[in-house]
């Protein structure tokens, strides 16, 4: 039976890649045709960033559409094929299950739509600093999504258990809800911070989803592992066109939604405390921003030339592909460490 699930994940991941890779040029043409290009922060509030990225003004954004739309299409397509042909192979290929996939898929789509709205505001220059939702508005919207997820876990699924690697399981009761919200919102905004260079967010997210997909498989959550595989397939197709020099960029419709989904997958596998390890670079990016803001407010001077930290290295003269490749290496090393920790934790 395990061999079938391996085949299922491999097949759907491959089909997801081929589908996304085929339709991406069409979407790219659409983005270019209607001039759905990204605006960058003004040179007053972020002069170094504006100088480094002025050549990217107008590069089509919202490339993350290809990832979440492909995932949604595959989930719904194989579900309905299994309903229409209940005794066929499609029943086995269906991975849209209530306990494992409904919530992360719903969160992926809802947060992607919020991100798409933010991207459109940015393109149309609606909002402060050149366009886009204010930080507090984004925080409220994504917190609302996290609250729904927390309610689903705690009241519908009856989850309140937190696993501490190498220590054990602890029932934390109602505290599970704020913990869940913190993980989801924190992961979403941390992933969003790393989306700043060609191929950077896609490559690091690829490592994270591969790691949590492997963890889900180890735990026997095969449908959740399949969801991760489909996302990975679509993300590989996105990366094919997003590596330097990028044909388009992910945008909030991709980075925020994938961050939310990654957090929910971590909660579903009860390995949220491994997120700082597997998602080490996401944490580092957020910390660099918080330290920069605190230093500017308290000390009246900056720690980094530009934040998040990948822009600091860029300002120091590192080539963009160099930064991306080195961050990819770090992300894959940390992903492997995370999986190894789970194996040791489970005594495998």
Secondary structure, DSSP 4 states (H G I P E B T S, - for coil): -HHHHHHHHHHHHHHHHHHHHHHHHHHHHHHHHTT-BPP---TTT-HHHHHHHGGGTT-B--TTHHHHHHHHHHHHHHHHHHHHTTTSTHHHH----TTTTHHHHHHHHHHHHHHHHHHHHHHTT-SSTTSS--HHHHHHHHHHHHHHHHHIIIIIS---EEEETTTEEEE-TTHHHHHHHHHHHHHHHHHHHHTTSTTHHHHHHHHHHHHHHHHHHHTT-HHHHHHHHHHHHHHHHHHHHHSSSPSS---HHHHHHHHHHHHHHHHHTT-GGGHHHHTHHHHHHHHHHHHHHHHHHHTSS-SSSSSSHHHHHHHTT--HHHHHHHHHHHHHHHHHHHHHHHHHHTT-
